[in-house]
Amino acid sequence: MSDTPWFYENFEHTGSAIGFRIVRKLDEVQSPFQKIEIFETTDFGNLMVIDGAMMVTTRENFFYHEMMSHAAIYTHAAPKDIAIIGGGDCGTLRECLKHADVRSVVQCDIDEQVTRMAEKYFPELCESNNDPRATVMFDDGIAYMRNAAPESLDIIIVDSTDPVGPAEGLFNRAFYEDCFKALRPDGLLVQQSESPLALMHLIQDMVGAMGDAGFQSFRTLPFPQPCYPTGWWSCTIAGKQARDLAKFRLPDAAAKPFRTEYYNAGMHVAALAQPEFMKRALQQTR
Amino acid sequence: MSDTPWFYENFEHTGSAIGFRIVRKLDEVQSPFQKIEIFETTDFGNLMVIDGAMMVTTRENFFYHEMMSHAAIYTHAAPKDIAIIGGGDCGTLRECLKHADVRSVVQCDIDEQVTRMAEKYFPELCESNNDPRATVMFDDGIAYMRNAAPESLDIIIVDSTDPVGPAEGLFNRAFYEDCFKALRPDGLLVQQSESPLALMHLIQDMVGAMGDAGFQSFRTLPFPQPCYPTGWWSCTIAGKQARDLAKFRLPDAAAKPFRTEYYNAGMHVAALAQPEFMKRALQQTR
C-alpha cells in the first residue's frame, strides 16, 4: 500500500479511473492465476481487487449481482438449472438461490482463492454457499462448458473479469457454441458486457460472436456500477431461440418474495430501455 | 499540472474518486468566484474543472444536460418561459432551445468566466447562445430569483455546482420559496440532486426543504454521469401543484424532432423507475 490513502484503478483502454479512500490493506494473496488484494475503505466497506482491477465492494456490489441474475431468471419462463462461469465472490450465486423454483446452481470459478477471500471479507455474499441446491466448484469454466451435458441447463451466467487474461476465452465463438449446446431450447446466456459508454464496440463484437454461435436474440441491459469503468455497466442476455427478450415474467418480478437493493420489476423495465446512442450503435449489429 | 498523466478528483464526503487520463492542461483562470481549469483528456475530449471538481467533459456531458432539461420540459404541459440558475457551460440552455415551443430561456450564472471558457473549449454547448429566445446573463441567481416577477416562469432549472461555496444558497427553503413565487401555477422546479447511492440524505433534505417552501409533488430521476461521484447522478423535479410527476407528454417525447444522445421517451420512463433502496429511502420523506 502506497502512502496515499486513496486506491485508484486506471482503466488504460478507456482513459478513465475510479478510486476509493482506503483505511488499510487487509489481505493479499497470489493465486496460481492472479493477485487478489482486499482493502478496507472509509465509505464503501471492503474492496476486492484482482490484478489491480476492482471487483466488488461491500456497499455497491448489489447493482451488478442483482442485474446479472434476476433479469435473466425472470426473462426465462421456468428456470430450474443454472450454471455460473466465474462468479467466485459468490454474490451472483446468492441472488440466483433467492428463487425458490431454481433446482440447481453450479458455480465454476477457476480460482479457489477468490472464494476463500470472499468467505472471509464478504461473508454476506457467501451466505448461500451451503444451500443444498448449490455446487461451488473450482475448475476451468471453458472446459466445464465444453463437457457439459447437451441441453442440461436453462441459464448460463458468465460472471467473469474483463476479456483479458484468464477470462479471455469466455468472450469468443467457441465458448459460446459450447454454451449453446449445453442450453435447453428455451435457454438463456447472460454475460457481463462492460461499459456501454466506453466499450460499445466490445458489446457489438460480443453480440456478433454470440450470433455466429447460433444464438437468435439479444438484449443489452445497462445499470449503474460505481466501481467499474465510467460507473455504468451492462449485461447482455442472449436467447437460443428467436424471441422478444424484453418480455419477462413481470407479475412474478413485481411480487418477488425476497429483498433486493436495486432490482425490481420497474427497474427491469427501465433496463430494457435504450439510450439514443445505444439504439443507434446496436442497430448496426444483427 | 502534476507529472502524472491522470487527473483525479477525490470526493472527500463520499470516499470515492473519479479520474481521466490527461494529455495536457489547456487553460486556467481564477475568476472572482472560483478557479476554472480546462484539460485535454485522451478519451473524453476536453474537461472543465471548477475548484478541483469536474464539471463537464466533451464526451459525456449529454447525460446530465439532457436529463436536466427534456425530462421536465416534457413533464410540463406547455412550457413557454424557462429560467436556468447556474448552467454557465450553456449545455442545458442548448437542450432547452431544441424545443420549438419554448418562447424564452434566461440563463443566470454568477460567473461569466465559466461561459467564456465554455465558448472556447466546449463550443458545441454554446451553439444556441445567440438564439433570439436566449438571454445569457451573469448575476447572482439567488437575487435574480428573489426579484423575478411572480408567476412569470413555467420551469426553473437549478443547474448548479455542489451545495458548498457559491451554490450553497441554492439548496435551501428561502431560495425555493422565491422559485415557488416565480413559477406559474403549473410550474416545475428542477434541481441536480447528486448521487442517489452516496448522498441519499441530501436528496431527502432537499425534498424536505422544497416541501417546506410549498412545493406539492416530487420525483427524483436517476441517470448515469461518469464524471460525477459514483458515476450515477440524479435530478429532482418538484411541482407547484399536487400532481403525478410520472405523467409526461410521452407521445411528444417519442416524436421529438431533435437529436439527443441519451434522452428519449423510453429513457424518461426508465428514469421514473426507482431502485428498491431509493423507494425505501424516499418513502421516509413527504
Chai-1 contact restraints between the chains, C-beta under 6 A:
chainA,res_idxA,chainB,res_idxB,connection_type,confidence,min_distance_angstrom,max_distance_angstrom,comment,restraint_id
A,W6,B,N10,contact,1.0,0.0,6.0,A-B,restraint_1
A,W6,B,A17,contact,1.0,0.0,6.0,A-B,restraint_2
A,N10,B,W6,contact,1.0,0.0,6.0,A-B,restraint_3
A,G15,B,R21,contact,1.0,0.0,6.0,A-B,restraint_4
A,G15,B,T42,contact,1.0,0.0,6.0,A-B,restraint_5
A,G15,B,D43,contact,1.0,0.0,6.0,A-B,restraint_6
A,S16,B,F20,contact,1.0,0.0,6.0,A-B,restraint_7
A,A17,B,W6,contact,1.0,0.0,6.0,A-B,restraint_8
A,A17,B,G19,contact,1.0,0.0,6.0,A-B,restraint_9
A,G19,B,A17,contact,1.0,0.0,6.0,A-B,restraint_10
A,F20,B,S16,contact,1.0,0.0,6.0,A-B,restraint_11
A,R21,B,G15,contact,1.0,0.0,6.0,A-B,restraint_12
A,T42,B,G15,contact,1.0,0.0,6.0,A-B,restraint_13
A,D43,B,G15,contact,1.0,0.0,6.0,A-B,restraint_14
A,P224,B,W232,contact,1.0,0.0,6.0,A-B,restraint_15
A,P226,B,T230,contact,1.0,0.0,6.0,A-B,restraint_16
A,P226,B,G231,contact,1.0,0.0,6.0,A-B,restraint_17
A,T230,B,P226,contact,1.0,0.0,6.0,A-B,restraint_18
A,T230,B,G231,contact,1.0,0.0,6.0,A-B,restraint_19
A,G231,B,P226,contact,1.0,0.0,6.0,A-B,restraint_20
A,G231,B,T230,contact,1.0,0.0,6.0,A-B,restraint_21
A,G231,B,G231,contact,1.0,0.0,6.0,A-B,restraint_22
A,G231,B,W232,contact,1.0,0.0,6.0,A-B,restraint_23
A,W232,B,P224,contact,1.0,0.0,6.0,A-B,restraint_24
A,W232,B,G231,contact,1.0,0.0,6.0,A-B,restraint_25
A,T260,B,E276,contact,1.0,0.0,6.0,A-B,restraint_26
A,E261,B,E276,contact,1.0,0.0,6.0,A-B,restraint_27
A,E261,B,F277,contact,1.0,0.0,6.0,A-B,restraint_28
A,Y262,B,P275,contact,1.0,0.0,6.0,A-B,restraint_29
A,N264,B,E276,contact,1.0,0.0,6.0,A-B,restraint_30
A,G266,B,A273,contact,1.0,0.0,6.0,A-B,restraint_31
A,M267,B,A273,contact,1.0,0.0,6.0,A-B,restraint_32
A,M267,B,P275,contact,1.0,0.0,6.0,A-B,restraint_33
A,A270,B,A270,contact,1.0,0.0,6.0,A-B,restraint_34
A,A270,B,A273,contact,1.0,0.0,6.0,A-B,restraint_35
A,A273,B,G266,contact,1.0,0.0,6.0,A-B,restraint_36
A,A273,B,M267,contact,1.0,0.0,6.0,A-B,restraint_37
A,A273,B,A270,contact,1.0,0.0,6.0,A-B,restraint_38
A,P275,B,Y262,contact,1.0,0.0,6.0,A-B,restraint_39
A,P275,B,M267,contact,1.0,0.0,6.0,A-B,restraint_40
A,E276,B,T260,contact,1.0,0.0,6.0,A-B,restraint_41
A,E276,B,E261,contact,1.0,0.0,6.0,A-B,restraint_42
A,E276,B,N264,contact,1.0,0.0,6.0,A-B,restraint_43
A,F277,B,E261,contact,1.0,0.0,6.0,A-B,restraint_44
